[in-house]
Amino acid sequence: MANISIIGSGFSGLAASCFAAKEGHRVAVFEKNRDIGGRARVYSAEGFTFDMGPSWYWMPDIFENFFSAFGKSAADYYELKQLDPGFQIIFGKDDVIEIPASMDELEQVFESIEPGSAVALRKFLKEAEFKYEVGMKDLVYKPAFSWMEYANMDVVQGMLKANLFSSVSSHVKSYFRDERLIALMEFPVLFLGAMANRIPALYTMMNYSALVQGTFYPVGGMCKIVSGMKELAESLDVEFHAGVQVEHIEVTGGLVSGLKTSIGPVKTDGLIAAADYHHVEQQLLDEPYRNYKEKYWEKKTFAPSCLIYYVGVSKKLKKLQHHNLFFDADFTQHAHDIYSSPQWPEEPLFYVCCPSKTDAGVAPEGMENLFLLVPVAAGLKDDVTTREGYFDGLIRRVENFCGESFREQIIYKRTYCINDFTEDYHAYKGNAYGLANTLMQTAVLKPSLKNKQLKNMFYAGQLTVPGPGVPPALISGQVAAGQLDQYFKRK
């Protein structure tokens, strides 16, 4: 039995703590913020309860696999509702695609837009299912220390069949012609932090999850996943230390031996860094023990940051669904402003989450809880004037779609952007989602899960394998904990 320390209590840190404790180790988690959960923290104001970060519950089998590893199920910790429609994409006031939960109904939607596309959809999703089976049940659980991990004929054939070397964009356009259907099929990979023409077609597996498995919601919010994982961890005797800043990682004899924290020194036999990888290396580790120099990070392609508004409205808004994607502006130009020539977008696409459509408990009776999100380039200058400058335009577009005014009924508003991501999570350049999942940042080409100088230190989270997103973060924590446990067993 070893003493294991974990820095960061996001999904990867929580998962790592559970798996490490399951192997009999004594585990302590250190979180700089007052609340556990990392980007999935929650806060309440004026009777509204806001999830601060993730809001999409896809890949339900990954969550179920996590809890089943401990003889539990997700239902032991939270109630899950499938959304129907799962989400809607708004191209204009009267040009909307709703995504029904039923596959038969979805095929009818496609056929009504592009005759013959129902057959194409069926074939596309069959391929996406295969990619999901290969990707989420095999590839993502590899630590990616060497390409030899993938030197298995079934895996190699699977990767080739999964169109790893073509892009999502080219793959989608080989099936569909209508620009709206193309936008719908490319949308899920926006969570991976790059344009669809730069993300490997392997990731169309996300279409399988979005359109076949469906979109779900844990009643009470995404924070219920965090509270469930924390409850599980505490049942395994994991200790949590919130509001504690780790200031330095101590090294003795080529091994991590302790942490210098804001509450004093902590001895440890092993470490999992589930905080921002760049921050851990550049600020907490002495230079000889870092995997990468600053120039390495400067050359990496990062996923966007976000401009977020948490808004309380004292009336109900009829036309909004739980998840609403406003694609009523020039997608190409917005993408250019994020990736090609980083700047604040002139007329951005944006996302509106309205969880009060599903969950009456997140807003006072008769009111709506809104979460508005604009993807923006990481590293931009962030100030109050810029934040406020976008709000009126977004509200005007939502009002136009809803066909009703509600500006005067906004009774609560809070903004969150690049500076906050940097302050709260030490996020490199204030990024929100981690590294982009481009071909040159896949698997072995991502920042390593292991510290190459310190045998008892591993990394977890969105800046290492398998990548950004809540399910990959869970898996990252599991893999890191497994690798550290193997180190102790070899020792």
C-alpha positions in Angstrom: 0.0 0.0 0.0 1.4 3.4 -1.0 0.5 7.0 -0.3 -0.7 8.5 -3.6 -1.4 12.2 -4.1 -3.6 13.6 -6.8 -3.5 17.2 -7.9 -6.9 18.4 -9.2 -10.4 17.1 -8.7 -11.9 17.3 -12.1 -13.3 14.2 -13.8 -9.8 12.8 -14.4 -8.7 13.4 -10.9 -11.8 11.9 -9.4 -11.6 8.8 -11.6 -7.9 8.4 -10.8 -8.6 8.6 -7.1 -11.3 5.9 -7.2 -9.1 3.5 -9.2 -6.0 4.1 -7.1 -8.0 3.5 -3.9 -9.6 0.4 -5.3 -6.1 -1.1 -5.6 -5.6 -0.5 -1.8 -3.6 2.7 -1.9 -4.1 5.6 0.5 -5.2 8.5 -1.7 -5.4 12.2 -1.1 -6.8 14.7 -3.6 -5.7 18.3 -3.5 -7.9 20.9 -5.1 -7.1 24.6 -5.3 -10.7 25.8 -5.5 -13.2 25.6 -2.7 -15.4 23.1 -4.6 -14.6 19.7 -6.0 -15.2 19.1 -9.7 -12.8 21.2 -11.7 -14.5 22.6 -14.7 -17.7 20.8 -13.7 -18.2 22.8 -10.6 -21.6 24.2 -9.7 -22.8 27.4 -8.2 -26.2 28.9 -7.2 -27.5 32.5 -7.2 -30.9 34.1 -6.9 -32.6 30.7 -6.9 -30.8 29.5 -10.0 -28.4 26.5 -10.1 -25.8 26.7 -12.8 -23.4 24.0 -14.1 -20.3 26.0 -14.7 -18.8 23.8 -17.4 -19.8 20.6 -19.3 -23.5 20.3 -20.1 -23.7 17.5 -22.7 -24.1 13.9 -21.5 -23.0 11.6 -24.3 -21.4 8.1 -24.3 -23.6 6.9 -21.4 -21.8 3.5 -21.6 -18.5 5.1 -20.5 -20.1 6.4 -17.3 -21.7 3.1 -16.7 -18.4 1.3 -17.3 -16.8 3.5 -14.7 -19.3 2.9 -12.0 -19.6 -0.8 -12.8 -15.8 -1.2 -12.1 -16.8 -0.7 -8.4 -19.9 -2.8 -8.4 -22.1 0.2 -8.8 -24.2 1.9 -11.6 -24.8 5.5 -12.5 -28.4 5.1 -11.2 -27.0 4.6 -7.7 -25.9 8.2 -7.8 -28.2 10.1 -10.1 -31.2 9.9 -12.3 -30.7 10.0 -16.0 -33.2 11.3 -18.5 -33.0 10.9 -22.3 -33.8 14.2 -24.1 -36.2 14.2 -26.9 -35.4 16.1 -29.0 -31.8 15.6 -28.1 -30.9 19.1 -29.4 -31.9 21.5 -32.1 -29.8 23.4 -34.6 -31.1 26.9 -35.5 -30.1 28.1 -39.0 -32.7 30.9 -39.0 -36.0 31.9 -37.3 -37.9 29.3 -39.3 -35.1 27.0 -40.4 -34.5 24.6 -37.5 -33.5 20.9 -37.3 -34.7 19.1 -34.2 -32.9 15.8 -33.5 -35.4 13.2 -32.3 -34.5 10.3 -30.1 -36.1 7.8 -32.4 -33.9 6.6 -35.3 -37.0 6.2 -37.6 -38.0 9.8 -36.9 -34.4 11.0 -37.5 -34.3 9.2 -40.9 -37.6 11.0 -41.8 -36.0 14.4 -40.8 -33.0 13.6 -43.1 -35.2 12.5 -46.0 -37.3 15.6 -45.8 -34.2 17.7 -46.2 -32.3 15.7 -48.8 -34.1 12.8 -50.6 -32.1 9.6 -50.3 -30.1 10.8 -47.3 -31.9 8.3 -44.9 -30.0 5.4 -46.6 -26.8 7.4 -46.5 -27.4 8.1 -42.8 -27.9 4.5 -42.0 -24.6 3.5 -43.7 -22.7 6.5 -42.1 -23.9 5.5 -38.6 -23.1 1.9 -39.2 -19.5 2.9 -39.9 -19.6 5.3 -36.9 -20.7 2.5 -34.7 -17.6 0.4 -35.8 -15.4 3.4 -35.0 -17.0 3.7 -31.6 -16.4 0.1 -30.8 -12.7 0.4 -31.9 -12.1 3.8 -30.4 -14.0 3.8 -27.1 -13.5 0.2 -26.2 -9.9 -0.3 -27.2 -7.8 2.6 -28.4 -8.6 5.1 -25.7 -7.6 2.8 -22.9 -4.0 2.5 -24.1 -1.5 4.7 -22.3 0.1 5.6 -25.7 3.7 5.3 -24.7 4.6 3.6 -28.0 3.1 3.0 -31.4 3.8 -0.7 -30.7 0.7 -0.7 -28.4 -1.3 -0.4 -31.6 0.7 -3.2 -33.4 -2.2 -5.6 -33.2 -3.7 -6.7 -36.5 -7.3 -6.2 -35.3 -6.5 -2.7 -34.1 -4.5 -1.8 -37.2 -7.3 -3.0 -39.5 -9.8 -1.1 -37.3 -7.8 2.1 -37.5 -7.6 1.8 -41.3 -11.3 1.0 -41.6 -12.0 4.0 -39.3 -10.6 6.4 -41.9 -7.9 7.6 -39.5 -6.1 9.5 -42.2 -9.0 11.3 -43.8 -10.8 14.2 -42.2 -14.2 14.4 -40.7 -15.2 17.0 -43.2 -14.3 15.0 -46.3 -15.9 11.9 -44.8 -19.2 13.7 -44.1 -19.3 15.3 -47.5 -18.9 11.9 -49.2 -22.3 11.1 -47.7 -24.3 14.3 -47.7 -24.8 17.4 -49.9 -27.2 19.6 -48.0 -25.2 22.2 -46.1 -27.5 21.9 -43.1 -27.0 18.2 -42.8 -23.2 18.6 -43.2 -23.2 21.1 -40.4 -25.2 18.7 -38.2 -22.9 15.8 -38.9 -19.8 17.9 -38.3 -21.1 19.6 -35.2 -20.1 17.0 -32.6 -16.4 17.2 -33.3 -16.4 20.9 -32.4 -16.0 19.7 -28.9 -12.6 18.3 -30.0 -11.2 21.7 -30.6 -10.5 22.0 -34.3 -12.1 22.5 -37.7 -13.7 19.3 -39.1 -11.2 19.3 -42.0 -8.3 18.9 -39.4 -9.9 16.2 -37.2 -9.4 12.5 -38.2 -12.6 10.8 -39.5 -12.2 8.3 -36.7 -14.0 10.9 -34.5 -17.2 10.6 -36.5 -17.8 7.9 -33.8 -19.2 10.8 -31.8 -22.1 10.9 -34.3 -22.9 7.4 -33.2 -23.1 8.5 -29.6 -25.1 11.7 -30.4 -27.6 10.2 -32.8 -27.9 6.6 -31.9 -27.1 6.4 -28.2 -28.8 9.7 -27.6 -28.4 12.8 -25.5 -29.0 12.5 -21.8 -29.3 14.7 -18.7 -28.5 13.8 -15.1 -31.3 15.4 -13.1 -29.9 18.2 -11.0 -27.2 18.9 -13.5 -23.8 17.6 -14.5 -22.6 18.4 -11.0 -24.5 15.2 -9.9 -21.8 13.1 -11.7 -19.2 14.9 -9.7 -21.0 14.4 -6.4 -21.6 10.7 -7.3 -17.9 10.2 -8.1 -16.9 12.0 -4.9 -19.3 9.8 -2.8 -17.8 6.7 -4.4 -14.3 7.9 -3.8 -15.0 8.7 -0.1 -16.5 5.2 0.3 -13.1 4.0 -0.8 -11.4 6.2 1.9 -10.1 8.8 -0.5 -9.4 12.1 1.4 -10.2 15.4 -0.3 -8.5 18.7 0.5 -10.3 21.6 -1.1 -9.1 25.1 -1.1 -5.5 23.9 -1.0 -2.9 25.1 -3.5 0.0 22.9 -4.5 3.0 25.1 -4.7 5.8 22.8 -5.6 6.5 19.1 -6.3 9.4 17.8 -4.2 11.8 15.3 -5.7 14.3 13.0 -3.9 16.6 10.5 -5.5 14.8 10.7 -8.8 11.3 10.2 -7.4 8.5 12.4 -6.3 8.7 12.4 -2.6 6.3 15.1 -1.5 4.3 18.3 -2.2 4.7 21.7 -0.8 1.1 23.0 -0.3 -0.6 26.1 1.1 -1.3 24.0 4.3 2.2 22.6 4.7 4.3 19.8 3.4 2.8 16.4 2.3 4.8 13.2 1.9 3.9 11.0 -1.0 5.0 7.8 -2.7 3.4 8.6 -6.0 1.7 11.4 -7.9 -1.0 11.8 -10.5 -1.1 15.4 -11.8 -4.7 15.9 -13.0 -4.4 19.7 -13.0 -3.3 21.7 -16.1 -0.3 19.8 -17.6 1.5 23.0 -18.6 1.1 24.6 -15.2 2.3 21.5 -13.4 5.4 21.3 -15.5 6.3 24.9 -15.8 5.3 26.1 -12.3 5.4 23.1 -9.9 8.3 21.0 -11.2 11.9 22.0 -11.3 13.3 22.2 -14.9 15.3 18.9 -14.9 12.1 16.9 -14.2 9.9 18.4 -16.9 8.8 16.5 -20.0 8.6 19.6 -22.2 10.0 23.1 -22.6 7.8 26.2 -23.0 8.5 26.2 -26.8 6.8 22.8 -27.1 3.5 24.2 -25.7 3.7 27.3 -27.9 3.7 25.1 -31.0 0.7 23.0 -29.9 -2.8 23.5 -31.4 -5.2 24.2 -28.5 -8.9 23.9 -28.4 -10.8 27.1 -28.0 -11.7 29.0 -24.9 -15.2 30.2 -24.2 -17.1 33.3 -23.4 -19.9 32.1 -21.1 -23.0 33.9 -19.7 -25.0 32.4 -16.8 -28.4 34.0 -17.1 -31.6 33.9 -15.1 -34.8 34.9 -16.8 -38.1 35.6 -14.9 -40.3 34.1 -17.6 -40.6 30.9 -19.7 -39.3 30.9 -23.3 -41.4 28.7 -25.5 -39.2 27.8 -28.5 -36.0 26.9 -26.8 -35.1 23.2 -26.2 -32.7 21.9 -23.6 -29.8 22.2 -26.1 -29.8 24.9 -28.8 -27.1 25.5 -31.4 -27.3 28.9 -33.1 -25.8 28.3 -36.5 -27.5 31.4 -37.9 -24.2 33.1 -38.8 -21.2 32.4 -41.1 -19.6 29.2 -39.6 -16.5 29.5 -41.8 -15.7 33.1 -40.7 -16.1 32.2 -37.0 -13.8 29.2 -37.4 -11.3 31.4 -39.1 -11.4 33.8 -36.2 -10.6 30.9 -33.8 -8.1 28.9 -35.7 -6.5 30.7 -38.6 -6.3 34.3 -37.4 -7.2 34.3 -33.7 -9.4 37.3 -32.9 -12.7 38.1 -31.3 -15.4 37.0 -33.8 -17.6 39.7 -35.4 -20.8 37.6 -35.5 -20.2 34.3 -33.7 -22.1 31.1 -33.7 -23.1 30.2 -30.1 -24.8 27.6 -27.9 -27.7 28.0 -25.5 -28.4 25.4 -22.8 -31.7 25.8 -21.1 -31.8 23.0 -18.4 -34.9 24.3 -16.8 -36.8 22.8 -19.8 -36.0 19.4 -18.3 -35.3 20.1 -14.7 -37.6 22.4 -12.7 -35.2 22.3 -9.8 -32.5 24.5 -11.5 -34.6 27.7 -11.6 -37.4 29.3 -9.6 -41.0 28.4 -10.7 -42.0 30.0 -14.0 -38.4 31.0 -14.9 -35.6 29.9 -17.2 -32.0 29.0 -16.5 -29.8 29.9 -19.5 -26.2 29.1 -20.2 -24.9 30.9 -23.3 -21.5 29.9 -24.7 -19.4 31.4 -27.5 -16.3 29.5 -28.6 -13.4 32.0 -28.9 -9.7 31.6 -29.6 -7.5 30.8 -26.5 -5.1 33.5 -25.5 -7.1 36.6 -26.6 -7.2 39.7 -24.4 -10.1 39.4 -22.2 -11.8 42.4 -20.5 -15.2 43.4 -19.3 -15.9 45.7 -22.2 -15.4 42.9 -24.7 -17.6 40.5 -22.7 -20.4 43.0 -22.4 -20.2 43.9 -26.1 -21.3 40.5 -27.2 -24.2 40.0 -24.8 -26.8 42.3 -26.4 -26.2 40.7 -29.8 -26.6 37.2 -28.5 -29.8 38.1 -26.7 -31.2 39.8 -29.7 -30.7 36.7 -31.8 -32.3 34.5 -29.2 -35.2 36.9 -28.9 -35.6 36.9 -32.7 -35.7 33.1 -32.8 -38.1 32.9 -29.9 -40.4 35.6 -31.3 -40.6 37.3 -28.0 -38.6 39.8 -25.9 -37.1 38.8 -22.6 -34.3 41.3 -22.1 -36.3 43.2 -19.4 -36.9 39.9 -17.6 -33.2 39.1 -17.1 -32.8 39.1 -13.4 -29.4 37.5 -13.1 -26.2 37.5 -15.2 -22.6 36.4 -14.7 -19.9 36.2 -17.3 -17.0 33.8 -17.4 -14.1 33.8 -19.9 -10.4 33.4 -20.7 -9.2 35.2 -17.6 -11.4 33.1 -15.4 -10.2 29.8 -16.9 -6.7 31.0 -16.3 -7.4 32.0 -12.7 -9.5 29.1 -11.6 -7.8 26.2 -13.4 -4.3 27.6 -14.4 -5.5 26.8 -17.9 -2.8 27.4 -20.5 -3.8 30.5 -22.5 -7.2 30.3 -20.8 -8.2 27.3 -22.9 -11.5 25.6 -22.1 -11.2 22.1 -23.7 -7.5 21.2 -23.8 -5.5 20.2 -26.9 -7.3 19.9 -30.3 -7.6 16.3 -31.5 -5.8 16.8 -34.8 -4.0 13.9 -36.5 -0.6 15.3 -35.3 -1.9 15.4 -31.8 -3.3 11.9 -31.6 -2.3 9.0 -29.3 1.6 8.9 -29.0 1.8 12.4 -30.4 0.0 13.9 -27.4 1.8 15.0 -24.2 2.9 11.8 -22.5 0.8 10.3 -19.7 4.0 9.5 -17.8 6.7 11.8 -16.5 9.8 10.6 -18.4 12.2 11.6 -15.6 10.2 10.5 -12.5 9.0 6.9 -12.5 6.3 7.5 -9.9 4.6 10.5 -11.6 1.8 10.4 -14.2 -0.5 12.9 -15.8 -4.3 12.8 -16.4 -6.8 15.2 -18.0 -7.5 16.9 -21.2 -3.9 17.8 -22.2 -2.8 14.1 -22.4 -4.3 10.9 -23.7 -7.0 10.2 -24.8 -8.1 13.8 -25.1 -10.7 16.4 -24.4 -14.3 15.7 -23.2 -15.8 14.2 -20.0 -15.7 10.5 -21.0 -12.1 10.7 -22.2 -11.2 12.5 -18.9 -12.7 9.6 -16.9 -10.7 7.2 -19.0 -7.5 9.3 -18.6 -7.8 9.1 -14.8 -8.3 5.4 -14.9 -5.3 4.7 -17.2 -3.0 7.0 -15.1 -4.0 5.2 -11.9 -3.4 1.9 -13.5 0.0 2.9 -14.7 1.0 4.2 -11.3 -0.3 1.0 -9.7 1.8 -1.1 -12.1 4.9 0.9 -11.1 4.3 0.0 -7.4 3.7 -3.7 -8.3 6.9 -3.8 -10.4 8.8 -2.1 -7.6 
